[in-house]
Amino acid sequence: FRYRLEGYDAGWIEAGTRRTAYYTNLAPGNYRFRVIACNENNVWNEAGASLRFAIAPHFYQTGWFALLAGLVLSLMVYGGYRWRLHHLEVKQTRLEQLITERTAQLRASDAKNKAILQALPDAIFRLSRQRTFLEFFAAPHFKTYTSPQEFLGKSITDILPAPIARMINQAIDRARQTGQMQVVDYELPTAGQVLHFEAYLVSSENEETLAIVRDITARKLAEKTVREFEAFRLIAEASPIAMTVTRWSDGAILFANQHVARLLAVPREKMTALHSLSLYDNPQERTKLLEIIARAGSIHNQEVKLRRPDGTSFWVLASCQRLEFNGEPALLSGYYDISARKQAEELLERYARTQTALVLANKALLRTLDLDGLLRQILRAAQEAVPAAEKGAILLWEANRRRLKVRSTFGYQDPRVAQLTFAAAEGHAAYVAGSRQPMIIVDNHADAALRSAGEIAEVRALRSAVVAPLILREEVLGVLSLEATRPAVFHESDLELLVAFAGQAALAIDNARLHRQVLASEERYRALFDDNPSMYFTIDAQGTVLSVNRYGAEELGYRAEELVGSSVLQVFHPEDRQAVLQQVQLCLQTSPRTSYWELRKIRKDGSLLWVGEFARALQSPAGEWLILIVCEDITGRKQAEREIRRLNEELEHRVAARTRALQESETKFRTLAEMATAGIFIFRGEQVRYVNPAAERITGYAHEELLQMNFRHLMHPDFQVECSAHGNGELPQARHELRILAKDGHAKWIDFTTSPIDYQGEAAVLGTALDITDRKRLEEQLHDYMEDLERLVEQRTVRIKELERQRIETEKLAATGRMAARIAHEINNPLGIIQTACQLVSRAVPPGHRHYHHLGTIHKEIDRIAQIVRQMLDLHRPHREAPRAFHVEETIGEIVALMQPKAQESRVQLRLDVPHTGAPITLPENQLRQVLYNLLLNAVEASPAGGEVCVQVEIAANRLLLAVRDRGAGIPEEIGSRVFEPFFTTKNKSATGGLGLGLAICKSLVESMNGVIAFDSRSGQGTTFRVSVPLPSRGETHERIGPNTDCR
């Protein structure tokens, strides 16, 4: 025997006398098994015997299953990516807000520390490991042993007497050995008195020493006074903290300073009538403190909760010391109010609990896309975050928005709860949904409007609840409610947490809507990137330009292709190139923070350009570092800054010149006064005794007139009061900017400096006046200019940040568009196989077979899927067709003829108004065909039976103008802005329902031809779509060629 399995074996297989054949792992398909035999004379029976059989595939081996699995997997990956992207954006926004808040706090703290440092009555020294002075800072009123300049660079033994230097060196050695702060008291004799100092010495890890030296001369004197007089009360009254002295045995208050009365909100005269035991929130706490003090002698910085006489509680930091007061054991206590810190700690704990709960909710959102599963996860996380909740439910509006229906619950045993619905005015859930405001229900039995009724005992037993509405984009989707069978168990913090969970639940419900949104095509956003009026660069870690937008390249005089692949240094000024490399390295080290620098760039023509650049380093999925740079032209601002610096330097030179003139010798005063450009006045009281010629020029009065005048009469009325206050001839040295009235009545500004002098043996006042009217006018102009400049800089900064956000969003949208196009491309492979297999099956099945009609259905659905794939590919990667010459009237006539059967089927009349130009036009014909076909198809489907669709064409001003009008119901105004969005359609419920890609493809094709598409629609009167496409110029002006009639 010989046998062969056609479709599997390549040739005949010798079987000998064996009568069996085994095959395993046969693929699904149609087979024919043939056998031939021979007799003893070796004569073969060529016809032999045969058997046909078929092996059906398992369901998971079919192409449909592979297609559906691929689609489901793609949707899951896309949904997960969108949720992850949203989570990262929310997290980034919160981090940016937190960074802004922390930066403001740090700045406030830094300003506060600087103010405290300026106000400290101390001197601060920093000593090297060799005991030499490195830095020195002294308060304004601090008295030093020698001048501050003599400290720096010298050792302790060079400055201080030997005994004191030895004592301080020993204290520094102890500080380095023990690592603890050392305190040294010493005294230094100075001219006329002995100064006492107290030094606090701290050693650092590099063996440098920080010394804080305080002048304690006054304290030493006070201690001496305390020993001689009853000083305790003086110190207690002057203390900045609350202090009390209480009797050890019974806690009676023996003494309390003014801060205690302020802390307890009690008049001071009533303090001694209080008892310290009544001030403790827990009286047993005082007993515990006394036991600790009895053993240790004192306590320091113990947190204690006290109670005011009005019943309010507050936290203090208490330090207590046992002492003798008036001959009996007593307790000295100091209190520092830390209520604000405690409140902050409680808020921080509440915030941490809220964040933990929100993290759990976010994990639930990322774990599944099933709506019911998401709602259960959110309820479970809300239950863990609000332990007081015994039960909970999420209720959503039904489609008619008349009743709320329970969608998910926890804690309920009765299954009927999951089937409950509530009318718009029934129960607390419906009340919250109607009012759109969250609320806490302390006891719903006390309010009949909020009381839970019905047949279910579990619902009637509810007493308290905390409820938050589910709001998304101003729309109330439902409510999230947590309940308990006990009254008054929920607090405001629980309500805040529930509001956050409500936001997560609303976001989960909106997930289905997000899946229907498709991003605009990659070409559109590439155009947005290229034509954005900001320079965008992308470089790698070595400074090589990876991409640049068209606007940025044109601003520098290059084409984008010339810059891509070259070093970014070539466009920077040679002196700034090293700074560019340093900034790039700093940006990589501080990723993902945004860096900013201002440098000079060189255009291709050699001209200079100042730019301000925002840069941010990102790491690609492949691990490579990329730097995104947004550039702004700040050449104008730099020029303004140089002008301001020049004006400031000029002003400083003028002030310096005036100051030098005032410091000349008194012996040359008269000569200089006569020649000085500044006016000089000498007066006693308010009577002028001497003026120089410059004063006459400034005031406009003659010399004799000024000597007979009262100086106050020269002042502008706004400054006469100030002049009278200092007009007694005993003015200290001061400088004023005043306004005077010249003889001609004009007001002038003068820089007036006064100082006491001895004139002709009597006390007098010397005043010098410099006319600063022009400077004042310039300062006002500079002030206005600076305000305008700051406003412009702020506006440009906001614009740059907005453009950066748009660029990042554009890249994200482009990436998802490419992914959608790739998915559509992958569908074509199995679809082709399915189509081929279906054609083979249709040839094998006779037309009379009872299932033959299903083959036609399969062919139609395959064609429909192929059309969807082509539309997705056209949307995200429109075909670029080369323009060619054609006659527009013939092309449009063919499209109308092609649409005629569809119009006749819908009983719609097509009317065509096309001019007979005789001359061809040059455009991508197939793209124009597809645009007109889609517009005609939409117009026919939108027209009622017996309606009319008009197509009008005209050529004017080198443009092809195309209009398609129908007599349908029109496009509602509220959806007019969405008609060109991909996958948006109003035909879902009709028999002609489509995918919503037709108009999106039309818009993409028209824009690829540099054209414009728009529409106007009126309710009940129909819609007109208009397309305008530019025609190639032929060096002549086309006459207007229009239709014979109007489609109106």
MIMARNU-943613 format. One record per residue (C-alpha): residue in one letter; x, y, z. Coordinates in steps of 0.1 Angstrom, whole numbers, plus 5000, padded with zeros to 4 digits. Example, Ala and Ser with C-alpha at 12.3 -4.5 7.8 and 13.67 -1.06 7.14 Angstrom:
<atoms>
A512349555078 S513749895071 
</atoms>
This chain:
<atoms>
F500050005000 R500850364995 Y498950655011 R498951035010 L497151315029 E496651595005 G497151925021 Y499651775046 D501951525029 A504351635002 G504351294984 W503350934986 I504250735017 E505250365014 A503150165039 G504149815028 T501449575040 R500549795070 R496849895069 T496950185093 A498150545091 Y498550785121 Y498451165120 T498651405150 N498451785154 L496651845122 A495752215116 P492052295110 G491052275074 N489852055045 Y491851735037 R491651435012 F493151095022 R494150874992 V495250504992 I496550294962 A497649934962 C499449684939 N499149304933 E501849044933 N502949134898 N503649484911 V500849644891 W499449954909 N495850054910 E496350424902 A492650514910 G492750374945 A490350494972 S489950834987 L488250995017 R487451375021 F487151515056 A487351855074 I488751955108 A486952245123 P489052495143 H488452565180 F486852905188 Y490153035201 Q491852945168 T489553165146 G490553495132 W487453665147 F488653555182 A492153695175 L490654025162 L488354065192 A491153975216 G493454235200 L490754495202 V489954425238 L493654425247 S494254755228 L491254925246 M492554805280 V496054935273 Y494755265260 G492355305290 G495155225314 Y497455475297 R494755745299 W494055675336 R497755665344 L498355995325 H495556165344 H496856045377 L500356175369 E498856515358 V496856545391 K499956445411 Q502156685392 T499656975398 R499456895435 L503256875438 E503657205420 Q501057365444 L502957205474 I506257335461 T504857685457 E503457675492 R506757545506 T508757805487 A506558085501 Q506957945536 L510757925532 R510958275519 A508858405548 S510958205572 D514158335556 A512958695559 K511958635595 N515358485604 K517158775588 A514959025607 I515658825640 L519358825632 Q519359205627 A517459255659 L519659025681 P521759215705 D524658965700 A527858935681 I528658625661 F532158495654 R533358195632 L536758055642 S538957825622 R540457505636 Q543557715643 R541457955664 T541658245640 F538658475633 L537058405599 E533858595600 F532358865623 F528859005627 A527759245654 A524459415662 P524359795657 H524659865695 F527059595704 K530259725721 T533359545710 Y536659525728 T538459645697 S537359755662 P535659475640 Q538359505613 E541059405637 F539459065645 L539558905611 G542658685604 K543958705640 S543858445667 I542158465701 T545458525719 D546158825696 I542858995706 L541958895741 P544058915773 A545958595781 P543758465810 I540558515791 A542058365759 R543258055778 M539758005793 I538058035759 N540557795743 Q539857535771 A536157575765 I536657525727 D538657205735 R535757075757 A533257165729 R535256965704 Q535656665727 T532156645740 G530256785710 Q528156995734 M527757365736 Q530057535761 V529157865779 V531958105791 D531458425812 Y534258675812 E534759045817 L536859295798 P537959635810 T537359925785 A537560295787 G535660405818 Q533860075826 V534159695828 L532059505802 H530659155810 F530258905781 E528758555778 A530058335750 Y528258025736 L530757795719 V529657525694 S532057305674 S531257185639 E532256865621 N535157045603 E536457155637 E535457515631 T533857695661 L530857925661 A530758175689 I527758375699 V528858655722 R526258855742 D526959165762 I525559075796 T526759385814 A523159495819 R522259145831 K525059145856 L523959475869 A520359345871 E521559035890 K523359255915 T520159455918 V518159135923 R520259025952 E519759365968 F516059415960 E513059195954 A514059125918 F511958815911 R508759015904 L510559245881 I512058955861 A508658775860 E506859085848 A509459145821 S509458775810 P508058725775 I506358395787 A503558325811 M504858255846 T503158145878 V504158055914 T501857815931 R501857665966 W503357315965 S500857165990 D497457275976 G498257445942 A496957785952 I498258065929 L500658295948 F501858495918 A501058525881 N502458775855 Q500458955829 H501058695802 V499158435823 A496158665825 R496258715788 L496658335782 L493758245804 A491558545792 V491058645829 P491558995844 R494858995864 E493259105896 K491158785896 M494158555890 T494858495927 A491258375933 L491858085909 H493257745918 S495857575897 L494057245898 S491157395880 L493457505851 Y494457145842 D492256975817 N493056655837 P493756735874 Q495556415878 E498256545854 R499456795880 T499956515905 K502056325880 L504156635873 L504656695910 E505956345914 I508456395886 I509656725900 A509956575934 R512456315920 A514256525894 G513856875909 S512457025876 I510856945843 H511457115809 N509357155778 Q506556915790 E503356925768 V500356995790 K496657055782 L495057335802 R491557465805 R490457825806 P487657935831 D485357965801 G485757595794 T487957615762 S491057395762 F494557475748 W497957315748 V501157465764 L504757375767 A505457385805 S508757405824 C508557385862 Q511157435890 R510757375927 L511757675949 E511157855982 F508658145979 N507958366010 G509358096032 E507257796020 P507757535992 A506357655959 L506357565922 L507657805896 S506057735862 G506557885828 Y504057825800 Y504357865762 D501257845741 I501557575714 S497857545705 A498657655669 R501257385666 K498857125679 Q496157235655 A498757205627 E499656855638 E495956755638 L495556905603 L498656715591 E497356385605 R493956445588 Y495756535556 A497856215558 R494756005563 T492956175534 Q495956115511 T496155755521 A492555705514 L492855885480 V495855665471 L493755355477 A490955495456 N493455575428 K494855225430 A491255095426 L490755315396 L493855175380 R493054815388 T489954775368 L487854955342 D484554785352 L482255055367 D480654835393 G484054705405 L485355065406 L482355175428 R482954875452 Q486654965455 I485855325463 L483255235489 R485754985505 A488455255506 A485955515520 Q484955265548 E488555215558 A489155595559 V485955675579 P485855405606 A482655545620 A480755445589 E478755115593 K477055115559 G477455305527 A476055335492 I476555505458 L473355625441 L473255745405 W470455925385 E468455715362 A468355815325 N465256035329 R466856205360 R463656155380 R464855895405 L468155805422 K469055435420 V471355245443 R474355115422 S476754985449 T476554925487 F478454785517 G477354685551 Y473654605541 Q472454245546 D469054285529 P469354225491 R466454465485 V468654765494 A470554715461 Q467154755442 L466055085459 T465255395440 F464355735455 A462356025441 A463856365437 A462456485470 E462656165490 G465356105517 H468656275524 A470456135493 A467956305469 Y468156625490 V471956645486 A471656565448 G469256845444 S471157105465 R474557005450 Q476057065484 P477656795508 M476256775542 I476456595576 I473156455590 V473456445628 D470156275634 N467656225606 H464956115630 A464856485641 D463956605606 A461056445588 A462256565554 L465556365558 R464156065576 S464555725559 A461255545554 G460155235536 E459654865542 I463354775548 A464254775585 E467954845579 V467155165561 R464655285588 A467255215615 L469755475600 R470255775623 S473255975610 A475056005576 V477656205557 V476656255521 A478556415491 P477256475456 L479056325426 I479756625404 L481556615371 R481856925349 E478957095367 E476756785362 V475356595392 L475756225385 G474556095419 V475656095455 L478055905478 S476655835512 L478155675544 E475655595572 A475555475608 T472755355632 R473955595659 P473455975659 A476256235657 V479156005647 F480456195618 H482656515617 E483756785593 S486956595585 D484956295574 L482956525551 E486056665536 L487356315529 L484056205514 V484056495490 A487456385477 F486156025473 A483156175455 G485456325430 Q487155995424 A483755825419 A482556085394 L485856045375 A485255665374 I481755705360 D483055935333 N485555665322 A483255535295 R482955875279 L486755915278 H486955595257 R484855755229 Q487256045225 V489856025198 L492656275195 A493156495165 S495456385138 E499256405142 E499656645112 R497456905128 Y499456915160 R502656905141 A501457225124 L500557375158 F504157285170 D505857435139 D503857755137 N503657835174 P505258185179 S507858045203 M511157875196 Y511157505206 F514257295207 T514856935218 I518456835224 D520256525238 A522656515267 Q525656605244 G523856915230 T522956775196 V519756925182 L517056645178 S514156875167 V513357235163 N510057395152 R509757585120 Y509257925138 G512357875159 A514557795129 E513158085109 E513758325138 L517458225136 G517558245098 Y517957865093 R515757585080 A514957315105 E516857055085 E520057265088 L519857265127 V518756905133 G521756675139 S524156965146 S525457105179 V523257355196 L526357555204 Q526557685168 V523657925174 F525058065206 H527458355210 P531058225214 E531358385248 D528258205261 R528957855248 Q530657745280 A527757875300 V525357675277 L527257345285 Q527157425322 Q523457495321 V522757175302 Q524656975329 L522757155357 C519457085340 L520256715337 Q521356705374 T518156885387 S515656695366 P512656715365 R512757075377 T512557355351 S515657565346 Y515857915332 W518758115317 E519358425296 L522058405269 R522958545235 K522258375202 I523658445168 R521458445137 K522658295105 D523158655092 G525358735122 S522958955141 L522658925179 L519558795197 W519058785235 V516858485245 G515358365278 E515157985278 F513057755299 A514557405299 R513557065314 A515256735313 L513256415307 Q514256055303 S512855855274 P511455505278 A514755385263 G516755545291 E518155835270 W518056185284 L516356465264 I516156835272 L513057025261 I513857405256 V511357695251 C513058015239 E511658375242 D513158675225 I514158925253 T516359155232 G513959445239 R513959385276 K517759365277 Q518059695260 A515659855285 E517659715314 R520859865300 E519160205297 I517960175333 R521460095345 R522860385326 L520260625342 N520960485376 E524760535372 E524160885360 L521960955390 E524560805414 H527261015399 R525161335404 V524461235441 A528161155447 A529161495432 R526761675455 T527961485486 R531661575478 A530661945475 L529061935510 Q532161795526 E534462085516 S536262285543 E534462565562 T537262805552 K536262775516 F532562785523 R531863135510 T533863095478 L532262765470 A528862895481 E528963175456 M530062935429 A527962645439 T525062525417 A523162415449 G521262685468 I522662755503 F520562895531 I521662995566 F518863075590 R518063125626 G514563015636 E512663075604 Q514463395594 V516963365565 R520363515573 Y522363415541 V521663285506 N523963225477 P523263305440 A522162955433 A519362995459 E518263315441 R518163115408 I516162835424 T513563055441 G513463335416 Y513763595444 A516463855447 H519063835475 E517464125495 E513963975491 L515163645505 L516863805536 Q513563975545 M511463665540 N510363395565 F511763065553 R508462895559 H506863125533 L508962955506 M507462615513 H504662465493 P501462455515 D501862065517 F505262105535 Q504662415557 V503562205587 E506861995585 C508862315582 S507162475612 A507862165633 H511662205627 G511962575624 N513362665659 G516962685647 E517962375665 L517462125637 P519661805639 Q521461705607 A518761575583 R517961545547 H514561615532 E512961625498 L510661935498 R508562135474 I508862515473 L506962785455 A509163005432 K508463365427 D506763295394 G504363055413 H505762735399 A506362445423 K509862295424 W511361995441 I514562045461 D516861805479 F517261995512 T519961895536 T520162065571 S522862055597 P523562275628 I526462515626 D528062805644 Y527363125623 Q528863455635 G529163325671 E525563205673 A523762875667 A522262845633 V521162595607 L522962545573 G520662425546 T521662325511 A519062295483 L519562115451 D516962155424 I515761795417 T512661885398 D513961715366 R515161415386 K511761375402 R510061385368 L512561125355 E511960905386 E508260915380 Q508860815343 L511260545354 H508760415379 D505960405353 Y508360235329 M509459975355 E505759895363 D505059845326 L508159635321 E507259415351 R503759365338 L505059275303 V507559025318 E504858875339 Q502558835309 R505258685288 T506158445316 V502558325318 R502458295280 I505658085279 K504257855306 E500957815286 L502857745254 E504957485273 R501757315285 Q500357325250 R503557175235 I503556885261 E499856825254 T500456835217 E503156565219 K500956345241 L498056385216 A500356305187 A501655995204 T498155855210 G497255935174 R500155725162 M499055445185 A495455455171 A496855445136 R499155155145 I496154965160 A494155025127 H497154905107 E497354585127 I493654505121 N494254495084 N496354175086 P493753945102 L491054115082 G492654025049 I492953665060 I489353665070 Q488253815037 T490253565017 A488953275037 C485353395032 Q485853414995 L487153054994 V484152945015 S481753124992 R483152944962 A482752604979 V479152654992 P476552624965 P473952904961 G471152674971 H472652595005 R470452705034 H473252915049 Y474453065017 H472853405024 H475053435056 L478053475033 G476653795019 T476253925054 I479853835062 H481054015030 K479154325040 E480554335075 I484054275063 D483754565039 R482354775068 I485354695090 A487754765062 Q485955105057 I486355185094 V490055095092 R490555315061 Q488755605078 M491055565109 L494155555087 D492855855067 L492156045099 H495555995115 R497755965083 P495956125054 H497156025020 R499356285004 E498256294967 A500156484941 P498056754924 R497056704888 A495056894862 F491356794858 H488056954848 V486057034879 E482657004863 E483356654851 T484656534885 I481756684904 G479256544879 E480656194884 I480356224922 V476756344919 A475956064895 L477455814919 M475255954947 Q472055954926 P470955594935 K471255684972 A469256004967 Q466555824948 E466255564975 S465855845001 R463556034977 V465856344977 Q466456554946 L470056654937 R470656984920 L474057084905 D475257434897 V478757414882 P480157674858 H481557554824 T485057694827 G486557494799 A489957514816 P491257254840 I492257324876 T495257164894 L494356994928 P494556644943 E491456514925 N490856204947 Q490956404979 L488456654965 R486256354954 Q486256214989 V485456545005 L482456604981 Y481256244985 N481256265023 L479456605023 L476856484998 L476256165018 N475656355050 A473356605031 V471256325016 E470956145049 A469956465067 S467356565042 P463656465046 A461756275019 G460956504990 G463856745000 E466556894978 V470356894981 C472157164961 V475857164950 Q477257494940 V480757564927 E482557884918 I486157994911 A487158334924 A490458504933 N492558184926 R490357974950 L487857694944 L484657754964 L482357454970 A478957464988 V476657174997 R473257265011 D470457055024 R466957125036 G467156915068 A466456995105 G469857175109 I472557135134 P471757225170 E473857525183 E475057335214 I476857065193 G478057295165 S481557315179 R481856935179 V480756835144 F484356805132 E485556595161 P486456225153 F483855975163 F481156235170 T477956165153 T474256235157 K473155935137 N473655665164 K469955605168 S469055615131 A469255345105 T472155515088 G474255545120 G477955595113 L481155625132 G481356005131 L484556005110 G483256155077 L483456525086 A486656475106 I488256325074 C486856605053 K488456865076 S491756675075 L491756645037 V490857015032 E493557135056 S496056915038 M495257115006 N495757435027 G491957495025 V489257585049 I485957405057 A483057565076 F479257555079 D476257755088 S472957605100 R469557735110 S467057525129 G464357385106 Q465957555075 G468857325068 T472657335068 T475257465042 F478857335043 R481357555025 V484857455013 S487457695001 V490757554985 P493457774971 L494457714934 P498057734922 S498858074908 R499458104871 G500758464872 E497458614862 T494258714879 H491358474873 E488058614865 R485258524888 I483458214874 G480258144892 P477157934888 N474158034869 T471858004898 D472058034936 C471457744960 R468957934981 
</atoms>
